[in-house]
């Protein structure tokens, strides 16, 4: 186990370097960011040169990358164009997005897995068909439609929620955005759980457990569900990263100043420091989430051992 | 039925979720009509640090307009530059100015405003070392080339053209004649700065201190700024409300939704998608007034294909092939007005605006357009590529419409094609480096309501925003003469003569004048936009 973890951690290093390098190059390919800072007019050349020097844009790309990575290891993520430290932007954006992600994941786990178990146990019954249809509808409607409709109905028409989230973004204001963000994944979790449960229901160990006379609840939670969760956990694990970086649509609709919004701003303004900084952290989140998922396999199915 | 319990549980979770969010209600304080109510307004995250000489876009400009007052201020209704802190600005020769300031002005931290407050601020703004993006505003002052050389380090730290005479007087020497120069002083870059700005710059940036009707109460970068009325404000344009809360929105659609739901008092940028509904939704509370912004299509004069005799006929023909009326009506819901000169109606007849100056070339006439383009030798390269940035401003729709109009008029499917560029920065970088062929969208938002500002920075030889590298000796001569003219009416006449050369050469096709659009809730009144399409916050009353 310990060796496995160490090996995995070591594997992360090339992935991390490769990913950041790619992002760095991609942002650089987009051209000269200083040109966008002066609005519809040309920056005066002297100021532009001076600004480039300040942001280190006058050096060759490889040198910029090396300096950047050197700084990252000391915790210095550079300065965004509006004069704010990127770490400052992060400390404002990540807590908000983490809260939003937590809300979304909880919805996925609670609603998704419950519905999955329910339908998996009752395959072919009316309830199964209804849920299948519902999930199909949710999957086929884009998030921004769900978001805007809910915002309009609950926020403007019925006045149940505030249509926009305040800058503090407390948990209660994030419930509806979280639900919207989770909606598509939630449908997938339901379907994954359903298939897995339906398959394993006929497995030998379930039959044995039933034959032993175990109570139905114990059979389902301890034997059936636990073994059926492996694909679901894999999905949710990768979804953590996807939700954090990909919440841009939801964040825009509900005015959430999180990671997606900062990334979007960074890309629009071609602020290399902001984009690379945020992506760096997101890459780490992805890697760690994947590691945790892999380790969870062993908990769920003791037959899986890591040498 | 175990399944049923599960379903029930899920239903409960959703109900709880809905109920809990409902608790997040409650708006900001009222206060009644006694001038103490707080206005909440939509805002965008400023792109640059908030310093007078470093702020060149609307979002930061809004704040400066509340927190700062300069020597002059543009009357929000007429656009006229009126004395604010200045008692008098005199010159005999349009080049040597003596500025006298009023006695009773101070910063909100109690510091007195003296001639030095201005001279130091301008020296700071002009100095290359300080990276101020508006430094070129000080370019007319003598000695600018020393403190802001095109290459290398500055040879001087202060502008030699600025001299403090006494506490209330300073003199300005310009490097060339510029009779309307005092009228440029309403631009925020010319604001005075308190000592605190230099002493602790970081602290000042996190909470700017100025001399305007509002003070900054709190500022959370990227999300919210609370401004409060400053009771000690000496000017006569005191705030009519208790303060303004500026909230950053990720999307102006959300801001509009918030306005509809009653969570926001003022949206100063109605999203394009909502323009159709705004009149219905808001009635009289929808504002659509002209702003000092013109959209044009610029051409690359650095490309020999576009710079040979005869191509002016092609450009005029293309201009004639654009159905401005139809596009402004269907796509912009009349928030744009078809342009017929190169300035803006906000200048007024007196200020130099002259509708119809462009003549027939700006009137839609498909048959004549086709004939002109053919006479001019056809579109260089056969196809006109119109470049625009696709990230903001919903330019795609109108560029497509313009191309459509041209294609229909010329009877060719491929006469005009749109060419989107991913980001604004990339678009600007390509335009300013002369990498674009064909035409590109060239918006111009005025810095100050002067006809000079619409012509000189954009069409003068090698001017900073002359991206197409248009050059015409006669145009340059007329602009220089106009600048040297001490009589304003004569100066404007000369500028209009220069504009007639643009009508002949058509270096850029005028498309339309842009309006500012805003909407407000029934909780506030006396809302209006100034010529820069910025709300006049200090006049807003909370009911």
HADDOCK unambig.tbl for C-alpha pairs under 7 A between the chains (distance, minus, plus):
assign (segid A and resid 30 and name CA) (segid B and resid 426 and name CA) 6.39 0.50 0.50
assign (segid A and resid 31 and name CA) (segid B and resid 426 and name CA) 5.63 0.50 0.50
assign (segid A and resid 32 and name CA) (segid B and resid 425 and name CA) 6.90 0.50 0.50
assign (segid A and resid 32 and name CA) (segid B and resid 426 and name CA) 6.46 0.50 0.50
assign (segid A and resid 32 and name CA) (segid B and resid 429 and name CA) 5.91 0.50 0.50
assign (segid A and resid 33 and name CA) (segid B and resid 425 and name CA) 5.39 0.50 0.50
assign (segid A and resid 33 and name CA) (segid B and resid 426 and name CA) 6.94 0.50 0.50
assign (segid A and resid 35 and name CA) (segid B and resid 425 and name CA) 5.51 0.50 0.50
assign (segid A and resid 35 and name CA) (segid B and resid 428 and name CA) 5.52 0.50 0.50
assign (segid A and resid 35 and name CA) (segid B and resid 429 and name CA) 4.78 0.50 0.50
assign (segid A and resid 36 and name CA) (segid B and resid 424 and name CA) 6.01 0.50 0.50
assign (segid A and resid 36 and name CA) (segid B and resid 425 and name CA) 3.67 0.50 0.50
assign (segid A and resid 36 and name CA) (segid B and resid 428 and name CA) 5.74 0.50 0.50
assign (segid A and resid 36 and name CA) (segid B and resid 429 and name CA) 6.91 0.50 0.50
assign (segid A and resid 38 and name CA) (segid B and resid 56 and name CA) 6.65 0.50 0.50
assign (segid A and resid 38 and name CA) (segid B and resid 133 and name CA) 6.75 0.50 0.50
assign (segid A and resid 39 and name CA) (segid B and resid 56 and name CA) 6.98 0.50 0.50
assign (segid A and resid 39 and name CA) (segid B and resid 57 and name CA) 6.71 0.50 0.50
assign (segid A and resid 40 and name CA) (segid B and resid 443 and name CA) 6.49 0.50 0.50
assign (segid A and resid 40 and name CA) (segid B and resid 444 and name CA) 6.66 0.50 0.50
assign (segid A and resid 41 and name CA) (segid B and resid 464 and name CA) 6.96 0.50 0.50
assign (segid A and resid 41 and name CA) (segid B and resid 465 and name CA) 4.94 0.50 0.50
assign (segid A and resid 42 and name CA) (segid B and resid 432 and name CA) 5.85 0.50 0.50
assign (segid A and resid 42 and name CA) (segid B and resid 464 and name CA) 5.76 0.50 0.50
assign (segid A and resid 42 and name CA) (segid B and resid 465 and name CA) 5.42 0.50 0.50
assign (segid A and resid 44 and name CA) (segid B and resid 464 and name CA) 6.87 0.50 0.50
assign (segid A and resid 45 and name CA) (segid B and resid 150 and name CA) 6.75 0.50 0.50
assign (segid A and resid 46 and name CA) (segid B and resid 149 and name CA) 6.92 0.50 0.50
assign (segid A and resid 46 and name CA) (segid B and resid 150 and name CA) 5.01 0.50 0.50
assign (segid A and resid 46 and name CA) (segid B and resid 151 and name CA) 6.33 0.50 0.50
assign (segid A and resid 47 and name CA) (segid B and resid 128 and name CA) 6.38 0.50 0.50
assign (segid A and resid 47 and name CA) (segid B and resid 131 and name CA) 5.67 0.50 0.50
assign (segid A and resid 47 and name CA) (segid B and resid 133 and name CA) 6.73 0.50 0.50
assign (segid A and resid 50 and name CA) (segid B and resid 131 and name CA) 6.52 0.50 0.50
assign (segid A and resid 51 and name CA) (segid B and resid 131 and name CA) 6.45 0.50 0.50
assign (segid A and resid 81 and name CA) (segid B and resid 47 and name CA) 6.96 0.50 0.50
assign (segid A and resid 81 and name CA) (segid B and resid 48 and name CA) 6.38 0.50 0.50
assign (segid A and resid 82 and name CA) (segid B and resid 47 and name CA) 5.29 0.50 0.50
assign (segid A and resid 82 and name CA) (segid B and resid 48 and name CA) 4.17 0.50 0.50
assign (segid A and resid 82 and name CA) (segid B and resid 49 and name CA) 4.97 0.50 0.50
assign (segid A and resid 83 and name CA) (segid B and resid 48 and name CA) 6.86 0.50 0.50
assign (segid A and resid 83 and name CA) (segid B and resid 49 and name CA) 5.60 0.50 0.50
assign (segid A and resid 111 and name CA) (segid B and resid 10 and name CA) 6.07 0.50 0.50
assign (segid A and resid 114 and name CA) (segid B and resid 6 and name CA) 6.50 0.50 0.50
assign (segid A and resid 118 and name CA) (segid B and resid 3 and name CA) 5.73 0.50 0.50
assign (segid A and resid 155 and name CA) (segid B and resid 261 and name CA) 6.56 0.50 0.50
assign (segid A and resid 156 and name CA) (segid B and resid 260 and name CA) 6.55 0.50 0.50
assign (segid A and resid 156 and name CA) (segid B and resid 261 and name CA) 4.65 0.50 0.50
assign (segid A and resid 160 and name CA) (segid B and resid 22 and name CA) 5.00 0.50 0.50
assign (segid A and resid 161 and name CA) (segid B and resid 21 and name CA) 5.44 0.50 0.50
assign (segid A and resid 161 and name CA) (segid B and resid 22 and name CA) 4.89 0.50 0.50
assign (segid A and resid 162 and name CA) (segid B and resid 25 and name CA) 6.48 0.50 0.50
assign (segid A and resid 163 and name CA) (segid B and resid 257 and name CA) 6.78 0.50 0.50
assign (segid A and resid 163 and name CA) (segid B and resid 258 and name CA) 5.90 0.50 0.50
assign (segid A and resid 164 and name CA) (segid B and resid 254 and name CA) 6.74 0.50 0.50
assign (segid A and resid 164 and name CA) (segid B and resid 258 and name CA) 6.55 0.50 0.50
assign (segid A and resid 167 and name CA) (segid B and resid 223 and name CA) 5.93 0.50 0.50
assign (segid A and resid 172 and name CA) (segid B and resid 20 and name CA) 5.83 0.50 0.50
assign (segid A and resid 172 and name CA) (segid B and resid 21 and name CA) 5.08 0.50 0.50
assign (segid A and resid 173 and name CA) (segid B and resid 21 and name CA) 5.32 0.50 0.50
assign (segid A and resid 173 and name CA) (segid B and resid 24 and name CA) 6.43 0.50 0.50
assign (segid A and resid 175 and name CA) (segid B and resid 17 and name CA) 6.07 0.50 0.50
assign (segid A and resid 175 and name CA) (segid B and resid 21 and name CA) 6.92 0.50 0.50
assign (segid A and resid 252 and name CA) (segid B and resid 250 and name CA) 5.12 0.50 0.50
assign (segid A and resid 252 and name CA) (segid B and resid 251 and name CA) 5.76 0.50 0.50
assign (segid A and resid 253 and name CA) (segid B and resid 251 and name CA) 6.94 0.50 0.50
assign (segid A and resid 253 and name CA) (segid B and resid 254 and name CA) 5.99 0.50 0.50
assign (segid A and resid 254 and name CA) (segid B and resid 254 and name CA) 6.69 0.50 0.50
assign (segid A and resid 255 and name CA) (segid B and resid 249 and name CA) 5.73 0.50 0.50
assign (segid A and resid 255 and name CA) (segid B and resid 250 and name CA) 5.11 0.50 0.50
assign (segid A and resid 255 and name CA) (segid B and resid 251 and name CA) 6.93 0.50 0.50
assign (segid A and resid 255 and name CA) (segid B and resid 254 and name CA) 6.60 0.50 0.50
assign (segid A and resid 261 and name CA) (segid B and resid 250 and name CA) 6.93 0.50 0.50
assign (segid A and resid 268 and name CA) (segid B and resid 423 and name CA) 5.77 0.50 0.50
assign (segid A and resid 269 and name CA) (segid B and resid 425 and name CA) 6.35 0.50 0.50
assign (segid A and resid 270 and name CA) (segid B and resid 425 and name CA) 6.84 0.50 0.50
